[in-house]
Amino acid sequence: MLVLLLLLSDPKSAAFYADLCQKAELPGFAIAEIHDGSIQTAFYGEKEKGTGQLVNRASVFQAASLSKPVFAYLCLRLVDQGLLDLDQPLMDLLANPRLAGEPLASKMTARHVLAHRSGLPNWGGDHLSMRFEPGQKFGYSGEGFVYLGQVVEKVTGRSLDALFQKEVFGPLKMRRSSFIWRTALEKDLTTPHDSTGNPSPKQRFESINVAASLLTTPEDYAHFLIALCDGVGLSPESHKQMFSAQGSVVGPGDDGYGTVHLDWGLGIGLTLWQDRQIVWHWGDNGDAKALFLIDAEGKQGCVYFANSAEGLSIGRAVSERFFPGLKDPFDMAGYESFDAPGRKERRMAEAFFRQGQWSEAVAAYQKAAPLVANKGELETRALWIQQLIEAKKQLIVLDRAELDRIAGHYGPRTLEVKGNGLVYSREGQKPMTLIPVAPLRFGMDRFDFFQLEVLLDESGNPVALVGHYANGEQDRSDRTP
């Protein structure tokens, strides 16, 4: 058992986290508990698996999307200084060439961005397509934050790095935090790990991404949360605005979050627990995860970081210590608990698929399916992998004329002819070679949960691409004229 370094006053609490991390197979973990304004921390595991270098108070983690509340706080500081207006269209301040030809973008404001009601996709490519009119509904978007970050630099005439140091990190004494890579952090930076426990490359952000590039410690971030809840550095009006619901997460047509009952403030998620307002946010940079939950008065809560793709699998268990029965944030984020039936078997199947051991992946999915609630999804994944195996044995060949006819732009999706086949790309994703599993239906060796179908009209002309997901969902992209 790895040593658990702790400053928690309650040994049972330290033992709880050690047990939880071992069961979830987390390489490293650090948490700051907040009790009536005081901070207690605990650390578990290694900065990188197998090195023996233990996570400690100085260890720095990727905050991922926990970056967003910090940037929102900076924006409201600028509002108080008269440098930013929450309701002024951003296009009036800085044109965005990636939104050329998107008239709805002219209505987008800082308020829309911070409340995730901008209409932008989460991430995109060289051109961003508006998903809906700004303010109409909730749609989580990192791209909106990136654009607003560019606007902030324009209206202040200062770099984001300088602004964060002056307006946030300095005043709040966050001495181990930065939105950009600093050599001084090298020895303390934790290494991300994938879902099988293997180390991934460290991310050294050479430029600031206000939506995702914060590097910090639990203690630093806990200081931020306490200050945020107390309104330190903000006018009463800005503090009120930040903690006021800008709109529900779920409404007609809103992103499929089911029956969760959540609102979003400016940069923060809001929900109720026993008539108390709870502020929360999760962070996901792939192989690094983070979470905070705190009551709006700053009296009770926590923030934790894990250098693992599995880091949010313990979120519900950690939350139960502070807010028993709180479930809506986790239902929205959709992260499965580490002890969910069939999880171990499903993870093994996913690992086999990534490693190219497709027959083993099929067998593992078939073993997992009877154990889980979403049995149909795992059975579909097994079927689709089997189709890929068969397609590799006897490739379906489309003639060049057919390939040229299908190729083109379909909204955010693109098909290109490369060699004797098609390459698929979507805004914000790497191109992938398509593997025909039927004459107009394709799989790919990167995803076992997704297939793509070309729809033809009565004349045999391609009119749309339909994405099929193993969970039964579909989405459609019409061909661009």
Residue pairs with C-beta under 8 A, 6 or more apart in sequence:
1 18
1 22
2 44
2 45
2 46
2 54
3 54
4 14
4 15
4 17
4 18
4 42
4 43
4 44
5 42
5 43
5 44
5 54
5 55
5 56
5 57
6 14
6 41
6 42
6 43
7 40
7 41
7 42
7 57
8 14
8 33
8 40
8 41
8 42
9 40
13 33
13 42
13 321
14 42
16 321
17 29
17 31
17 42
17 44
18 44
20 314
20 317
20 318
20 338
21 29
21 44
21 45
21 314
23 338
23 339
24 308
24 310
24 313
24 314
24 338
25 197
25 308
25 310
25 338
26 44
26 45
26 306
26 307
26 308
26 310
26 311
26 314
27 45
27 46
27 48
27 49
27 191
27 193
27 197
27 307
27 308
28 44
28 45
28 46
28 47
28 48
28 49
28 55
28 59
28 190
28 306
28 307
28 308
29 43
29 44
29 45
29 55
29 304
29 305
29 306
29 307
29 308
29 311
30 41
30 42
30 43
30 44
30 55
30 59
30 61
30 217
30 218
30 304
30 305
31 41
31 42
31 43
31 218
31 302
31 303
31 304
31 305
31 318
32 39
32 40
32 41
32 218
32 219
32 221
32 222
32 302
32 303
32 304
33 39
33 40
33 41
33 42
33 301
33 302
34 222
34 225
34 226
34 294
34 298
34 299
34 300
34 301
34 302
34 303
35 299
35 300
36 299
36 300
37 226
37 298
37 299
39 219
39 222
39 223
39 226
41 57
41 218
41 219
41 222
43 54
43 55
43 56
43 57
43 59
44 55
45 54
45 55
46 52
46 53
46 54
46 55
47 53
47 54
47 55
47 59
47 188
47 189
47 190
47 191
47 307
48 190
48 191
48 199
48 307
49 191
49 193
49 197
49 198
49 199
55 190
55 307
57 217
57 219
58 176
58 188
58 217
59 188
59 189
59 190
59 217
60 176
60 185
60 188
60 189
60 190
60 215
60 216
60 217
61 190
61 215
61 216
61 217
61 218
61 288
61 290
61 305
61 306
61 307
62 190
62 192
62 203
62 214
62 215
62 283
62 285
62 288
62 290
62 305
62 307
63 70
63 214
63 215
63 216
63 221
63 283
63 290
63 305
64 212
64 214
64 283
64 284
64 285
64 288
64 289
64 290
65 142
65 211
65 212
65 281
65 282
65 283
65 284
65 285
65 290
66 214
66 216
66 221
66 281
66 282
66 283
66 290
66 291
66 292
66 303
67 179
67 209
67 210
67 211
67 212
67 213
67 214
67 283
68 145
68 210
68 211
68 267
68 281
69 224
69 228
69 267
69 268
69 281
70 164
70 168
70 214
70 224
71 145
71 148
71 149
71 210
71 211
71 267
72 114
72 242
72 266
72 267
72 268
73 168
73 224
73 228
73 233
73 234
73 242
73 267
74 152
74 163
74 164
74 167
74 168
75 84
75 110
75 114
75 148
75 152
75 266
75 267
76 234
76 238
76 239
76 241
76 242
76 266
77 167
77 168
77 233
77 234
77 238
78 84
78 152
78 155
78 156
78 163
78 167
79 85
79 86
79 238
80 234
80 235
80 238
83 155
83 156
84 110
84 151
84 152
84 155
85 110
86 109
86 110
86 111
86 114
86 241
86 266
87 109
87 110
87 111
88 109
88 110
89 106
89 107
89 108
89 109
90 96
90 108
90 109
90 110
90 113
90 147
90 148
90 151
91 99
91 105
91 106
91 108
93 151
93 154
93 155
94 150
94 151
94 154
96 105
96 128
96 147
96 150
98 124
98 126
98 127
98 128
99 105
99 127
99 128
99 130
100 127
101 127
102 128
102 129
102 130
104 119
104 130
104 132
104 133
104 134
105 119
105 128
105 130
105 134
107 133
107 134
107 135
108 118
108 119
108 120
108 134
108 144
108 147
109 134
110 148
110 151
111 117
111 246
111 266
112 118
112 119
112 134
112 135
112 144
113 141
113 144
113 145
113 147
113 148
114 145
114 148
114 246
114 266
114 267
115 138
115 246
115 247
115 264
115 265
115 266
116 138
116 139
116 140
116 141
116 144
116 264
117 134
117 135
117 136
117 137
117 138
117 139
117 246
117 247
117 264
118 134
118 139
118 141
118 143
118 144
119 130
119 131
119 132
119 133
119 134
119 136
119 139
119 141
120 128
120 130
120 131
120 139
120 141
120 143
120 144
120 147
121 128
121 129
121 131
121 139
121 141
121 143
121 412
121 427
121 428
122 140
122 141
122 142
122 143
122 428
123 142
123 143
123 427
123 428
124 143
124 412
124 427
124 428
125 412
125 425
125 426
125 427
125 428
126 427
127 427
128 143
128 427
129 411
129 412
129 427
131 139
132 139
135 247
137 247
137 251
137 252
137 253
137 254
138 247
138 248
138 249
138 250
138 251
138 254
138 255
138 264
139 254
139 255
140 255
142 209
142 211
142 212
143 211
145 210
145 211
146 209
146 210
146 211
148 210
149 160
149 208
149 209
149 210
149 211
152 160
152 163
153 159
153 160
153 163
156 163
160 179
160 208
160 210
161 178
161 179
161 180
161 208
164 178
164 179
167 233
168 174
168 224
169 175
169 177
169 178
171 232
171 233
172 223
172 224
172 227
172 232
172 233
173 223
174 216
174 220
174 221
174 223
174 224
175 220
176 185
176 188
176 216
176 217
176 219
176 220
177 214
177 215
177 216
177 217
177 220
177 221
178 185
178 214
178 215
178 216
179 205
179 208
179 209
179 210
179 213
179 214
179 215
180 205
180 206
180 207
180 208
180 213
181 204
181 205
181 206
181 215
185 215
189 202
189 204
189 215
190 288
190 305
190 307
191 199
191 200
191 202
191 307
192 199
192 200
192 201
192 202
192 203
192 285
192 286
192 287
192 288
192 307
192 308
192 309
193 199
193 200
193 287
193 307
193 308
193 309
194 200
194 287
194 309
195 308
195 309
195 310
195 347
195 350
195 351
196 347
196 351
197 308
200 286
200 287
203 213
203 285
203 288
205 213
205 215
207 213
212 283
212 285
216 305
217 305
218 303
218 304
218 305
221 292
221 303
222 302
222 303
225 279
225 292
225 294
225 298
225 301
225 303
226 298
227 233
228 242
228 279
228 298
229 279
229 294
229 295
229 296
229 297
229 298
230 298
231 239
234 242
241 265
241 266
242 265
242 266
242 267
242 268
243 265
243 268
243 270
243 277
243 279
243 296
244 265
244 266
245 263
245 264
245 265
245 270
246 263
246 264
246 265
246 266
247 263
247 264
248 254
248 261
248 262
248 263
249 255
249 257
249 260
249 262
249 263
249 264
249 269
249 332
250 257
250 258
250 259
250 260
250 261
250 262
256 473
257 331
257 332
258 331
258 332
259 331
260 328
260 329
260 331
260 332
261 271
261 272
261 328
262 269
262 270
262 271
262 328
262 329
262 332
263 269
263 270
263 271
264 270
265 279
268 279
268 280
268 281
269 279
269 280
269 281
269 329
269 332
270 277
270 278
270 279
270 280
271 277
271 278
271 280
271 326
271 328
271 329
272 278
273 295
273 323
273 325
273 326
274 323
276 295
276 296
276 297
277 295
277 296
278 293
278 294
278 295
278 296
278 301
278 323
278 326
278 329
279 292
279 293
279 294
279 295
279 296
279 301
280 291
280 292
280 293
280 294
280 329
281 291
281 292
282 289
282 290
282 291
282 312
282 315
282 329
282 333
282 335
283 289
283 290
283 291
283 305
284 290
284 312
286 309
287 307
287 308
287 309
288 305
288 306
288 307
288 308
288 309
288 311
289 305
289 306
289 308
289 309
289 310
289 311
289 312
290 303
290 304
290 305
290 306
290 311
291 303
291 304
291 311
291 312
291 315
291 318
292 301
292 302
292 303
292 304
293 301
293 302
293 319
293 322
293 323
293 326
293 329
294 300
294 301
294 302
294 303
295 301
295 323
300 322
301 322
302 318
302 321
302 322
304 311
304 318
305 311
306 312
306 314
310 338
312 333
312 335
313 335
313 336
313 337
313 338
313 343
314 337
314 338
315 330
315 333
315 335
315 337
316 327
316 330
316 337
317 337
317 338
319 326
319 329
319 330
320 326
336 343
337 343
340 372
341 371
341 372
341 373
342 368
342 369
342 370
342 371
342 372
342 378
343 372
345 364
345 367
345 368
345 371
346 364
346 365
346 368
346 372
346 378
348 364
348 368
349 361
349 362
349 364
349 365
349 367
349 368
349 378
349 381
349 382
350 361
350 448
352 358
352 360
352 361
352 364
353 361
353 385
353 448
356 445
358 385
358 388
358 389
359 389
361 382
361 385
361 448
362 382
362 385
362 386
362 389
365 378
365 379
365 381
365 382
365 385
366 378
366 379
366 382
368 378
369 375
369 378
369 379
369 382
372 378
374 471
376 471
376 472
377 449
377 470
377 471
377 472
378 470
380 470
380 471
380 472
381 448
381 449
381 470
384 437
384 443
384 448
384 449
384 451
384 470
385 448
387 437
387 443
388 435
388 437
388 443
388 445
388 448
390 437
391 435
391 436
391 437
391 443
392 435
395 435
395 436
396 436
396 437
396 438
396 439
397 420
397 436
398 406
398 421
398 422
398 436
398 439
400 417
403 417
403 420
403 421
403 422
404 417
405 461
405 462
406 415
406 422
406 440
406 454
406 462
407 415
407 416
407 417
407 422
408 414
408 415
408 462
408 479
408 480
409 479
409 480
410 464
410 465
410 477
410 478
410 479
410 480
411 477
411 478
411 480
412 426
412 427
412 477
413 424
413 425
413 426
413 465
413 477
414 424
414 425
414 426
415 422
415 423
415 424
415 434
415 465
416 422
416 423
416 425
416 431
417 423
418 433
421 433
421 434
421 436
422 433
422 434
422 442
423 431
423 432
423 433
423 434
424 431
424 432
424 433
424 434
424 442
424 444
424 452
425 431
425 432
432 444
432 445
432 446
432 447
433 444
433 445
434 442
434 443
434 444
434 452
435 442
435 443
435 444
435 445
436 442
437 443
437 451
440 453
440 454
440 455
440 456
441 451
441 452
441 453
441 454
442 451
442 452
442 453
443 450
443 451
443 452
444 450
444 452
448 470
449 469
449 470
449 471
450 467
450 468
450 469
450 470
451 467
451 468
452 465
452 466
452 467
452 468
453 465
453 466
453 468
454 462
454 464
454 465
455 462
455 463
455 464
455 465
455 466
455 476
456 462
456 463
457 463
462 479
463 478
463 479
464 476
464 477
464 478
464 479
465 476
465 477
465 479
466 474
466 475
466 476
466 477
467 474
467 475
467 476
467 477
468 474
